[in-house]
Amino acid sequence: MAGTALFDLDRTITRAPTWTWFLIHVNGRRPRFVGQFALIALRMIAYKLRLVPRTSIKAAGVRSLAGHSRAELQAKADIFVADILANGLRPGAEAAIKAHKARGDRLVLVSAAVDVVAEPLARALGFDDVICTRLTWPARAHGPVLDGENCYGAEKLRRIADLRAERPFSPPTYAYSDHVSDLELLREADHGIAVNPSKRLRHAASEHGLEIVDFEASPSYSDRLEPPQ
């Protein structure tokens, strides 16, 4: 029986974080974005000081997207995603995704990235399910707002649990991430893999016996996976 592979997106599959670059891609030529970006940066500092929740940073970024309809924002997101697919993927991530698909594993993308970016990217890479931060356009609103919480940390785990309850994950399960916020996800998987990990995740991976891989390399990945049952 084929298994299940869960992949984080930013700095796991991609070389760079997608959110900041997406905001610049969409807003870079809008004069007011300089001030908006400064406010987002201040929010990030406040978050580091534990003065505001992380969701407030994402909400501030979403506010900078005002004036875009869903279709307009999706069109810009599709161009952004095409550039990521051409230039921004870690080669080892591409190899791992292809290896999991070849053995028939279910692929689940789990990311704080917004849906207009995460969903087309997941489709292009052949993922079966997408868990991500969702946007909505309320009536008479000037642009998108967050639809629920930012899909990060505990919220990401909650949404994974919901999907698992709805459609159980076949073992063995694999989980890939670069960040310590996904440590519980990595520990709960049959195979937790720390990808080009942050300093804190590298330390935690060593402590908990997680595998550490370099996705900037392009290995033949199929021989690293359990044989299908």
N, C-alpha and C positions, 0 to 999 in steps of 0.2 A: 504494500500500500504506500502511495506517495505521502509525503509529509507536508509541512507548512513552513514557509519562510517569511518572517516579518522584517521589513527594512525601514529604518529611519531614512530621511531624505537629506537634509542639509548637512554637509561635510561627511556624510556616510556614502551616499550615492554621488552627490555633487561635491566638487572641490570647494565651493564657497557657499556661504549662507544665501538663501534665495530671497528672503524678505526685503532686506535693505536694498539689494540690487534691483528687485522688482519695483520698489517705490521710486528709485532713481530712474529706472527705465520708463515708468509711466509719467512721472512728474518732473523729470530733469529740466525741461525747458519752461516750466511754469514759474514765473517770478516769485510767487508767494511761497514756493516750496522751500526756499532757503530758510525762511522763518519757521515753517512747519518742521523742517528737519532738525533745526536747533531745539525745538520743543521736544521732539522725539528723543534727541540725545540727552536732554535734561531728565526726561522720564527714565531713561536707561540708568543714569547716575542715581536717581532716586530709588530705583529698584535695587541696585547694588547695595545701597544703604538701608534696604528693607523698609523704605518709607511708603512705597506703593506696590500693588500687586503686578505681576508680570503681564497680566491681561491688559493693564492700562497702557503699556507700551504698544501692544498690537492695536488697541483701539485708537490710539493717537495716530498710528500709521494709516489705519483704515480711513480716518477722517480726512487725510490728505488726498484721498481718492475721490472726494466729492466732485460732482459734475460729470461723472461717468455713468452711463447706463450699464446694465449687465453686459449687453452685446458689445459696447465700446470697450469695456474693461477686458472682456474675454478676448477680443481681437488683439489687444495689446499683449495680453498674457500669452496668447498663442505664438506671437513673434518672439517673446522672451523665452518661452519653452523651447522653441526651435533652436535658439542660440545655445541654450544649455545642452541640448541633445548633440549639437555639433561640436561644442568646445568645452563643456563644463562638467563632464562625467568622469569619475575616477575609473580607470581601466579595470581595476580589480573588481569594482562593483558590477560593471557590465559583465565580466566573466562569471561572477557568482550568480547573477540573475539568470544568465543563459544556462548555467549548469543546473540550477533549480528547475527551470522550465523543462530542460531536457529529461529530467527524471520524473516530471509530472507533478511537482510540488505546487501547492496553492501559494500564490504570492500576494502578500498584504503590505501595502505601503502605509506606514503610520507616521504622521508628520504634523508639526504645527504650521506648515505651509498652508496658505489659503487655497480654497477649492479651485479657483480659476487657474492656478498654477499646478497644484498637485494632481488634479484629475487628468488633464491632457498629457502630462508627463508620464503618469502611471499607465495610461492607455498605450502610449508610444512604446513603453518598455515591456508591456505585456502583463501587467499586474491584474489580479483577479478582484481585489477589493482595495478600497481607499478609505482610510481614516484620516481626517484632516480638519483644519479650522474652516468653518463655513461662513460665507457671507450671505446677506439677504438685503433686498431693496424694499424697505417699507413704502407704503403708499405716501405720496407727497414728500418723500425724503429727497434730498439733493444728491444722494449717492449711497453706497453700501454701508452697512453696519455689521458688527459681529452677530452671527446667528448662534447664540450659546457661548460657551467658554472657549478661550484659546486652547488648542489641543496640545497641551504640554504637561509633562510631569504626571501628577495624579489624574488629571483629566484625560490624558492619553491612555493611561491604564484602565480607567473606567470605560472608555469607549471600546478598547480592545476586549474587555470582559463582556460588554454588551454584544459585540459581534460574535464572540466565542459562544455565548449562551444561545444566540440565534442560530448559528451554524458552526458547530464544534470544529476545532482545529484537529486535523489528523496528525498523529505523531509519525516521525520525530519532528519537533518544532525547533526552528532556528531563528535567532533574533540577532540583528546587526545594528549597532549604533556607535557613534563617536563620543557620546556625551554622558556624563555621570547622572543626569536627570533620568536616563533610561536604565539605570543599574538594576532596578527591580525586574524590569522586563527581561533583561539579559540573564538574570539569575533564575527566573522562572522557566526559561526555555530549556529544552533538552541540550541545546548547544547555544550558548551565549557568546557572541563574537564582538570584541571591542575593535572598531575600525579606526585606524589612525587616531587613537584616543586622545582626548584632552588629558592634561596632567592628572587631574583628580580621578578620571576613569582609569587611566593606566595604573595608578596606585591601587584602586579598588579591584581591577581585573586581576592583578597579581595576588591580592589578598583572598579573592574568592575563586581563584583557579579558572578564570575565563580565558578563552583563547584571544590573542592579540594578532591582528593581521594588518598588513600594509596594502591598502587598495590603490595606492599609486603605482604599485607593481601590477602586472597583468598575468597572474598565474593560470595554469590549467586547473580549474577549480573543481572539476567533477570528482577527482580522486580524493577530495577532502570531505565529501559527503557520505553519509551512511548509504549503503546499497538499498534500493527499494525492497520492501518485504514482499 
